[in-house]
Amino acid sequence: MTGIIERLEEAVRLIEGCREFAALVPEVRVNFVYAPDNVVNVVQVAGVDGRITVVGGSPKAAGPVRTGVSDHMARLIIELRRYDRTIRAGLDFRWHETISDFVERYCHEHALGFGCIDRTDEPKDLIGKDRGSMPWKVMRLVESSNGKVPPVFFESRGWGKEPLFFAVGNDPLLLAERAIDIARTLKHIRS
């Protein structure tokens, strides 16, 4: 497990070193996780304790990387692995209408799959039910993405839920580099 924690720590340091990424930190903060290849339970998934927030205008991990500190993102990675066993890492970041258009173009320009989980279609019996919607959300994402898990997708606004982007893959360092590139390119376009 030491290698998992060290790799995620290195990826978190990259995010912390990118001041531009602060603009992509959502209200719920950034959840960044990495799972072992044989993951079966959320307690095995490494994450940032307290998530990544903004301090002094820069992204900053609220606590150390350790296992068992993520629930939502850990469950997402475990559920995504039912469709794509290569996925082991994930992070979320801020969704906004103007950012959404940019991220979709970015994915197209970089030949990255882009998807959406439309929470307006969520079955009424799942709305507001704690931990009940993850299988449905992932199934809908995969169905709407030609049977594949796109490396970048967003989840629309839902009952009591902030809309978010997600980047997923097999290596947290690659995800950190992708998130940094998105943040810096977005900042450059807005300047």
VOMIVO-341086 format. One record per residue (C-alpha): residue number from 1; residue in three letters; x, y, z. Coordinates in steps of 0.001 Angstrom, whole numbers, plus 500000, padded with zeros to 6 digits. Layout:
BEGIN
  dovex  vexnu      px      py      pz
    NUM    ALA       X       Y       Z
...
END
This chain:
BEGIN
  dovex  vexnu      px      py      pz
      1    MET  500000  500000  500000
      2    THR  503000  502266  500524
      3    GLY  503527  502662  496763
      4    ILE  499881  503672  496288
      5    ILE  500115  506364  498967
      6    GLU  503462  507679  497701
      7    ARG  502227  507927  494106
      8    LEU  499091  509811  495155
      9    GLU  501175  512111  497400
     10    GLU  503349  512949  494394
     11    ALA  500254  513701  492291
     12    VAL  498802  515886  495042
     13    ARG  502066  517871  495202
     14    LEU  501727  518559  491458
     15    ILE  498179  519894  491981
     16    GLU  499344  521998  494951
     17    GLY  502039  523508  492737
     18    CYS  499518  524741  490168
     19    ARG  498026  528036  491360
     20    GLU  495684  528061  488330
     21    PHE  493987  524903  489592
     22    ALA  492489  526886  492493
     23    ALA  489855  528171  490033
     24    LEU  488708  524558  489517
     25    VAL  488242  523681  493196
     26    PRO  484490  523144  493759
     27    GLU  482470  524045  496853
     28    VAL  482780  520429  498056
     29    ARG  486555  520622  497509
     30    VAL  488593  518209  495361
     31    ASN  488450  514521  496120
     32    PHE  491545  512755  494687
     33    VAL  491905  508981  495099
     34    TYR  494029  506017  494025
     35    ALA  493070  502376  494495
     36    PRO  495144  499195  494486
     37    ASP  494566  496911  491522
     38    ASN  492797  494348  493705
     39    VAL  490458  496882  495394
     40    VAL  487161  495510  496731
     41    ASN  486306  497957  499515
     42    VAL  486461  501737  500039
     43    VAL  488779  501316  503042
     44    GLN  491497  500129  500627
     45    VAL  491352  503320  498543
     46    ALA  493902  506051  499278
     47    GLY  492685  509627  499294
     48    VAL  493390  513071  500677
     49    ASP  492047  513336  504204
     50    GLY  489824  516423  504147
     51    ARG  490202  516739  500373
     52    ILE  492048  519493  498476
     53    THR  490911  523035  499247
     54    VAL  492208  526548  498512
     55    VAL  494553  528308  500937
     56    GLY  496046  531687  500076
     57    GLY  494838  531397  496483
     58    SER  496518  528028  495856
     59    PRO  495260  524442  496018
     60    LYS  496253  522783  499279
     61    ALA  495629  519304  500699
     62    ALA  493653  519693  503921
     63    GLY  495326  516622  505393
     64    PRO  497623  513712  504558
     65    VAL  497074  510981  502005
     66    ARG  495858  507813  503691
     67    THR  493470  504959  503091
     68    GLY  489816  504886  504043
     69    VAL  489213  508656  503954
     70    SER  487115  508764  500792
     71    ASP  483639  507410  500409
     72    HIS  481989  508917  497323
     73    MET  484999  508949  495004
     74    ALA  486189  505565  496276
     75    ARG  482766  504055  495542
     76    LEU  482806  505699  492097
     77    ILE  486182  504131  491230
     78    ILE  485074  500703  492463
     79    GLU  481850  500927  490429
     80    LEU  483663  502170  487296
     81    ARG  485998  499168  487556
     82    ARG  483019  496900  486917
     83    TYR  483150  498290  483352
     84    ASP  486857  499073  482971
     85    ARG  489382  497254  485180
     86    THR  492182  499673  484236
     87    ILE  490613  502542  486200
     88    ARG  492280  503032  489564
     89    ALA  492427  506798  490102
     90    GLY  490028  509698  490020
     91    LEU  489597  513321  490925
     92    ASP  486724  515750  490728
     93    PHE  486799  519441  489871
     94    ARG  484497  522409  489465
     95    TRP  481721  522389  486876
     96    HIS  480313  525610  485481
     97    GLU  478593  526354  482163
     98    THR  481568  528282  480800
     99    ILE  484069  525715  482039
    100    SER  481955  522906  480587
    101    ASP  482166  524225  477036
    102    PHE  485923  524595  477379
    103    VAL  486462  521112  478892
    104    GLU  484373  519465  476171
    105    ARG  486442  521215  473464
    106    TYR  489652  520328  475310
    107    CYS  488675  516643  475336
    108    HIS  487811  516715  471646
    109    GLU  491132  518397  470779
    110    HIS  493067  515832  472859
    111    ALA  491076  512813  471591
    112    LEU  489713  512104  475064
    113    GLY  486285  510613  475540
    114    PHE  483848  513001  477222
    115    GLY  480644  511960  478965
    116    CYS  477774  513118  481103
    117    ILE  475637  511727  483902
    118    ASP  472304  513545  483640
    119    ARG  470852  513520  487143
    120    THR  467516  514848  485877
    121    ASP  466869  511284  484654
    122    GLU  467616  509773  488059
    123    PRO  464836  507429  489235
    124    LYS  462706  509046  491945
    125    ASP  463328  506172  494371
    126    LEU  467090  506971  494265
    127    ILE  466857  510742  494722
    128    GLY  468127  511711  498145
    129    LYS  468887  508104  499073
    130    ASP  472328  507973  500654
    131    ARG  474712  505751  498649
    132    GLY  471910  504468  496453
    133    SER  472572  506055  493085
    134    MET  476177  505094  492236
    135    PRO  475392  501920  490237
    136    TRP  472665  503749  488309
    137    LYS  474912  506767  487585
    138    VAL  477799  504659  486298
    139    MET  475498  502446  484236
    140    ARG  473965  505551  482591
    141    LEU  477412  507024  481929
    142    VAL  478641  503851  480239
    143    GLU  475407  503421  478244
    144    SER  475625  506999  476953
    145    SER  479331  506562  476088
    146    ASN  479058  503593  473713
    147    GLY  479757  501034  476420
    148    LYS  482974  502674  477620
    149    VAL  484040  504759  480595
    150    PRO  485137  508161  479278
    151    PRO  488266  509565  480943
    152    VAL  486495  512888  481555
    153    PHE  482827  513336  482383
    154    PHE  480509  515489  484395
    155    GLU  477586  514890  486644
    156    SER  474793  517447  486321
    157    ARG  473113  519164  489229
    158    GLY  470951  516854  491330
    159    TRP  468913  517059  494498
    160    GLY  471343  518457  497074
    161    LYS  474286  517763  494744
    162    GLU  476819  520164  493261
    163    PRO  477512  519483  489573
    164    LEU  481082  518248  489117
    165    PHE  483609  517158  486520
    166    PHE  485471  513895  487023
    167    ALA  488753  512750  485513
    168    VAL  489512  509043  485842
    169    GLY  492288  506730  484733
    170    ASN  494913  504276  485869
    171    ASP  497533  506674  487259
    172    PRO  497072  509678  489569
    173    LEU  500142  511444  488142
    174    LEU  498635  511415  484661
    175    LEU  495343  512718  486067
    176    ALA  497153  515506  487920
    177    GLU  499010  516471  484736
    178    ARG  495736  516482  482761
    179    ALA  493963  518587  485409
    180    ILE  496871  521035  485500
    181    ASP  496867  521322  481711
    182    ILE  493112  522004  481747
    183    ALA  493528  524652  484472
    184    ARG  496452  526404  482774
    185    THR  494889  526313  479312
    186    LEU  491615  527673  480699
    187    LYS  493478  530465  482528
    188    HIS  495392  531325  479335
    189    ILE  492161  531512  477291
    190    ARG  490463  533715  479897
    191    SER  493436  536130  480134
END
